[in-house]
């Protein structure tokens, strides 16, 4: 799953090293630190998502809650969603 915010992109997939966890990769080290600061962040040579963290599902859901709380719904007024 890919999540895109105004400041970063996140790729979420199963964590190969820990059962019941997800790997959250991002193009922004700062945003991973902000959402998962207490966890170890690794870096790789991957071009699109060079930073990653392995998080339990509770830690991931807490980060999602923070992301949703930061949505600025006033930005949506410029779009026409009537076709959906």
C-alpha distance (Angstrom), angle and dihedral (degrees) to the residues before:
residue distance angle dihedral
X1 . . .
X2 3.80 . .
X3 3.79 122.5 .
X4 3.77 119.1 -169.4
X5 3.78 122.9 -164.5
X6 3.78 129.4 176.5
X7 3.81 89.6 -95.8
X8 3.81 106.1 33.9
X9 3.78 150.2 3.4
X10 3.79 122.9 -122.9
X11 3.80 129.7 -161.5
X12 3.81 114.4 -159.7
X13 3.80 122.2 -163.7
X14 3.80 139.6 145.4
X15 3.79 115.1 -66.9
X16 3.81 108.9 -119.6
X17 3.80 94.4 -159.9
X18 3.83 100.4 49.1
X19 3.79 128.5 42.4
X20 3.80 114.2 -129.1
X21 3.80 93.9 18.9
X22 3.78 135.4 105.0
X23 3.78 131.0 -140.2
X24 3.78 112.4 -129.8
X25 3.81 112.0 -162.8
X26 3.78 123.5 -174.2
X27 3.76 145.1 177.3
X28 3.82 89.1 -133.1
X29 3.79 123.2 69.1
X30 3.81 90.0 -173.3
X31 3.80 93.8 56.4
X32 3.82 92.9 47.0
X33 3.80 88.2 51.5
X34 3.78 90.5 49.1
X35 3.81 94.7 50.7
X36 3.83 99.9 31.7
X37 3.82 104.0 21.7
X38 3.77 95.3 143.8
X39 3.83 92.8 56.4
X40 3.80 129.6 78.3
X41 3.79 111.7 -98.7
X42 3.78 117.9 -154.1
X43 3.77 128.5 -161.3
X44 3.78 129.2 -144.9
X45 3.78 140.1 178.2
X46 3.80 91.9 -104.3
X47 3.79 107.8 129.7
X48 3.82 102.6 -146.3
X49 3.82 100.8 35.5
X50 3.82 108.2 21.4
X51 3.83 97.0 162.7
X52 3.79 127.8 61.1
X53 3.77 143.5 174.3
X54 3.80 131.1 -169.9
X55 3.80 108.9 -135.9
X56 3.77 134.6 177.3
X57 3.77 114.5 -117.0
X58 3.82 92.0 -104.3
X59 3.82 91.8 55.4
X60 3.80 89.4 46.9
X61 3.80 92.8 49.6
X62 3.82 90.3 50.0
X63 3.82 89.1 53.7
X64 3.82 90.5 49.2
X65 3.79 90.3 52.1
X66 3.81 89.6 53.4
X67 3.81 90.8 49.1
X68 3.80 92.3 51.4
X69 3.80 92.0 47.7
X70 3.81 89.3 55.2
X71 3.82 95.2 56.0
X72 3.78 110.8 120.1
X73 3.78 101.8 -144.7
X74 3.80 92.0 -172.4
X75 3.83 87.2 73.5
X76 3.81 89.3 65.7
X77 3.80 93.8 65.9
X78 3.80 91.1 84.9
X79 3.82 92.6 62.3
X80 3.78 129.7 78.2
X81 3.80 109.7 -136.9
X82 3.81 95.8 169.7
X83 3.81 90.9 107.1
X84 3.80 91.4 64.2
